[in-house]
Amino acid sequence: MTDFTAARLNMVESQVRPNGITDRRIIAAIESLPREVFVPEGKQAVAYMDEDVPLEPADKSAGPRALIEVMAFARMLQHAAIKPEDRVLVVGAGTGYGAAVIAALAQRTVALECDAALAAAARRNLEGVAGAIVVEGPLAAGVPGEQPFDVIIVEGRVEDVPQAWLDQLSDGGRLIAVVGEADMAKACVHTRSGSAIAVRPVFDASVAALPGLRKKKPAFTF
């Protein structure tokens, strides 16, 4: 039988602390949250491995979904610099693990998920978590009814960052996403200043892609 407490502490010591995570609140939140609760039945043994954990979406035609590796997720949180008074949008929330971690750091956490089965799992997993709600809907639209957001965390790789997300950032707000067409892509921090958006690449990451967020190809003309 897996000792999940020991596995969780080992994950923190081997995957989180050595990768530039200096915010003790992030470490404490990850250290205290049972990740095995957020993975499908039968996959608990790999919940703490240094890799994405496959999830079970209702709509398999949209492509595979996964709980992204904790090393990349923790680094995204470090660069997000979430403050206790912040409002945070989690895009592609899956079963709610990332939103649960973020809820320990922020005042308000909105978990956006497009898949019905994953959204239902996120609601169960986040029940009783203060300041956290789950919204089911298209990822590219964000959640305009809850804007503005001080931070947007995208839990998966995207080929393009929708304008709707950027429009929902507060002045000074940060959006952190892994952006690229290949499996290995760049985690980038997008920061709003007035109407301008500055983009800063911060590290390489290989995480599962989110559905419906491919780069729009220009129409072919003769």
Backbone torsions as a table, in degrees:
resi	resn	phi	psi	omega
1	MET	NA	134.4	-178.2
2	THR	-72.0	133.3	173.5
3	ASP	-88.3	95.5	-173.2
4	PHE	-67.7	-32.2	178.2
5	THR	-63.9	-45.6	178.4
6	ALA	-64.8	-40.4	179.6
7	ALA	-63.4	-38.6	-179.6
8	ARG	-67.6	-44.1	178.8
9	LEU	-64.7	-38.6	177.8
10	ASN	-65.8	-38.1	176.8
11	MET	-60.6	-44.3	179.7
12	VAL	-62.8	-44.3	-176.4
13	GLU	-72.2	-31.0	-175.1
14	SER	-100.0	-26.5	-174.5
15	GLN	-114.0	-25.6	-175.0
16	VAL	-100.0	-62.4	-176.5
17	ARG	-56.4	-42.3	-176.1
18	PRO	-72.7	-3.9	-173.5
19	ASN	-111.7	37.4	171.8
20	GLY	78.4	18.6	178.9
21	ILE	-87.9	105.3	-176.6
22	THR	-107.3	-12.5	178.5
23	ASP	-75.6	110.7	-176.3
24	ARG	-64.8	-24.7	178.6
25	ARG	-66.9	-37.5	177.5
26	ILE	-64.1	-47.7	-179.8
27	ILE	-60.0	-44.9	-178.6
28	ALA	-64.4	-40.1	-179.2
29	ALA	-66.1	-43.8	179.3
30	ILE	-68.6	-38.2	-178.4
31	GLU	-66.0	-29.0	-174.8
32	SER	-95.0	-11.9	-172.3
33	LEU	-98.5	123.1	-179.7
34	PRO	-72.9	96.6	-177.3
35	ARG	-61.0	-29.2	-177.4
36	GLU	-62.9	-22.5	178.9
37	VAL	-68.3	-24.2	-172.0
38	PHE	-97.3	5.2	179.4
39	VAL	-111.2	157.8	-178.2
40	PRO	-62.1	154.9	176.6
41	GLU	-54.6	132.7	179.5
42	GLY	93.3	-11.0	179.9
43	LYS	-109.9	8.1	-177.5
44	GLN	-59.0	-31.6	-176.9
45	ALA	-64.4	-23.3	-179.5
46	VAL	-105.0	10.2	-176.5
47	ALA	-60.0	-28.1	-174.5
48	TYR	-109.5	11.4	176.6
49	MET	-72.0	158.9	-180.0
50	ASP	-84.3	64.1	-178.4
51	GLU	-165.0	164.4	174.0
52	ASP	-65.5	145.4	177.4
53	VAL	-108.7	119.8	-179.3
54	PRO	-59.6	138.3	175.3
55	LEU	-107.4	178.0	-176.4
56	GLU	-123.6	83.3	179.7
57	PRO	-71.8	157.4	175.0
58	ALA	-71.7	-38.6	-177.7
59	ASP	-98.3	87.2	-178.4
60	LYS	-73.4	-17.7	179.7
61	SER	-68.5	-20.9	179.8
62	ALA	-77.6	-8.9	-179.6
63	GLY	111.0	163.7	-178.2
64	PRO	-67.4	151.5	175.9
65	ARG	-122.8	157.7	-177.2
66	ALA	-153.9	153.4	167.3
67	LEU	-82.6	114.4	-171.7
68	ILE	-68.9	153.2	-176.8
69	GLU	-56.1	142.2	-172.8
70	VAL	-68.7	-28.6	-179.4
71	MET	-62.1	-47.7	179.0
72	ALA	-66.8	-41.9	-178.9
73	PHE	-61.6	-45.3	-179.7
74	ALA	-63.3	-38.8	178.7
75	ARG	-66.7	-36.5	175.7
76	MET	-62.1	-42.5	178.7
77	LEU	-63.9	-40.1	179.3
78	GLN	-59.0	-44.8	-179.3
79	HIS	-73.6	-22.2	178.9
80	ALA	-72.2	-26.5	179.4
81	ALA	50.2	55.3	-177.7
82	ILE	-68.9	131.8	178.2
83	LYS	-102.9	156.8	-176.6
84	PRO	-58.3	-26.7	-178.3
85	GLU	-92.0	2.9	-174.0
86	ASP	-76.2	152.1	169.5
87	ARG	-104.5	127.3	-172.6
88	VAL	-124.3	135.0	172.3
89	LEU	-105.5	128.5	175.1
90	VAL	-107.2	114.6	-177.8
91	VAL	-96.4	129.7	-176.9
92	GLY	74.2	50.6	-170.0
93	ALA	-70.2	-13.2	178.7
94	GLY	59.2	-129.0	-179.0
95	THR	-89.4	4.6	171.4
96	GLY	100.1	4.7	-177.6
97	TYR	-60.6	-52.7	-178.6
98	GLY	-59.6	-40.9	178.8
99	ALA	-63.7	-36.2	178.7
100	ALA	-66.0	-40.3	176.2
101	VAL	-63.8	-47.4	-176.8
102	ILE	-64.9	-33.2	179.9
103	ALA	-60.7	-24.0	176.7
104	ALA	-78.8	-10.8	-176.0
105	LEU	-109.5	-25.7	-169.5
106	ALA	-120.4	167.1	178.0
107	GLN	-78.2	-41.0	-175.5
108	ARG	-135.9	129.9	-180.0
109	THR	-127.1	122.2	179.1
110	VAL	-110.9	116.9	-177.9
111	ALA	-99.7	112.9	-178.5
112	LEU	-101.0	125.9	-179.8
113	GLU	-140.0	136.1	-176.5
114	CYS	-92.7	-20.0	-176.3
115	ASP	-93.1	130.6	-173.7
116	ALA	-62.2	-42.7	-177.8
117	ALA	-68.6	-41.0	-180.0
118	LEU	-69.7	-38.8	177.8
119	ALA	-62.4	-40.0	178.4
120	ALA	-64.3	-41.2	177.8
121	ALA	-64.7	-40.0	178.8
122	ALA	-63.0	-39.9	178.3
123	ARG	-62.1	-42.9	178.5
124	ARG	-63.6	-45.5	-175.2
125	ASN	-70.5	-26.7	-177.6
126	LEU	-99.2	2.9	178.2
127	GLU	-60.5	126.2	-179.6
128	GLY	87.0	-4.7	177.6
129	VAL	-81.4	116.6	-174.7
130	ALA	-61.5	132.7	173.2
131	GLY	78.9	6.0	-177.0
132	ALA	-113.0	135.0	173.9
133	ILE	-132.1	158.2	177.6
134	VAL	-114.7	132.4	176.2
135	VAL	-120.7	127.4	176.6
136	GLU	-97.4	127.4	-179.4
137	GLY	174.7	175.9	-179.8
138	PRO	-63.6	133.0	-174.8
139	LEU	-64.1	-40.2	-174.4
140	ALA	-63.8	-20.7	-177.8
141	ALA	-82.7	-16.3	-173.5
142	GLY	65.7	-154.8	177.5
143	VAL	-133.0	80.6	-175.6
144	PRO	-59.9	-27.7	-179.7
145	GLY	-69.4	-13.5	-179.7
146	GLU	-110.5	-2.1	-177.8
147	GLN	-69.1	160.6	2.8
148	PRO	-85.5	155.9	177.8
149	PHE	-108.8	137.6	175.5
150	ASP	-77.4	-29.1	179.6
151	VAL	-142.0	138.7	169.8
152	ILE	-123.3	123.4	177.5
153	ILE	-110.4	126.2	-179.3
154	VAL	-104.7	113.9	-174.4
155	GLU	-89.4	66.6	178.1
156	GLY	157.2	165.1	-179.4
157	ARG	-79.7	141.2	175.8
158	VAL	-129.4	149.1	175.4
159	GLU	-81.8	-26.3	-177.1
160	ASP	-146.0	147.6	176.1
161	VAL	-96.5	114.1	-178.4
162	PRO	-60.9	144.0	178.5
163	GLN	-61.3	-30.9	-179.3
164	ALA	-58.9	-38.2	178.5
165	TRP	-64.4	-47.1	-178.3
166	LEU	-62.8	-37.4	179.7
167	ASP	-65.9	-24.1	-177.1
168	GLN	-91.0	1.1	175.8
169	LEU	-78.9	142.3	171.7
170	SER	-74.2	165.5	175.1
171	ASP	-63.8	124.6	-174.3
172	GLY	88.5	-1.5	-178.8
173	GLY	-70.7	155.8	-177.7
174	ARG	-122.4	134.1	172.4
175	LEU	-116.4	127.2	-179.0
176	ILE	-118.8	121.2	-178.8
177	ALA	-145.1	150.8	171.6
178	VAL	-90.1	116.1	-170.5
179	VAL	-119.3	127.8	177.1
180	GLY	161.6	162.0	-179.3
181	GLU	-91.2	-26.3	-179.6
182	ALA	-88.8	164.5	180.0
183	ASP	-58.0	-42.6	175.2
184	MET	-89.5	119.6	-174.4
185	ALA	-135.7	-174.4	-176.4
186	LYS	-108.8	126.5	168.8
187	ALA	-77.3	125.5	-175.4
188	CYS	-125.3	142.8	173.9
189	VAL	-101.3	120.8	175.9
190	HIS	-103.8	121.7	-176.5
191	THR	-118.7	127.6	179.2
192	ARG	-88.5	133.7	171.8
193	SER	-135.1	101.3	-172.5
194	GLY	65.5	-123.7	178.4
195	SER	-96.0	-1.9	-177.2
196	ALA	-94.8	148.0	176.6
197	ILE	-122.0	120.9	175.3
198	ALA	-99.0	138.2	-178.7
199	VAL	-118.7	129.9	-177.7
200	ARG	-132.3	114.6	174.7
201	PRO	-68.3	138.6	-175.9
202	VAL	-124.1	-29.6	174.6
203	PHE	-166.1	161.6	175.5
204	ASP	-85.0	145.2	179.2
205	ALA	-152.8	148.7	174.6
206	SER	-122.1	101.4	-179.5
207	VAL	-130.8	160.1	-178.0
208	ALA	-62.0	143.7	-179.9
209	ALA	-76.8	149.7	173.1
210	LEU	-92.1	150.0	-178.1
211	PRO	-77.7	150.2	171.5
212	GLY	75.2	17.5	-175.9
213	LEU	-128.8	40.6	176.2
214	ARG	-81.3	153.9	178.6
215	LYS	-67.5	135.3	179.4
216	LYS	-72.2	124.4	-179.9
217	LYS	-86.4	139.6	177.5
218	PRO	-64.3	143.1	179.7
219	ALA	-65.0	139.4	179.6
220	PHE	-78.0	131.7	176.5
221	THR	-127.3	148.5	176.9
222	PHE	-82.3	NA	NA
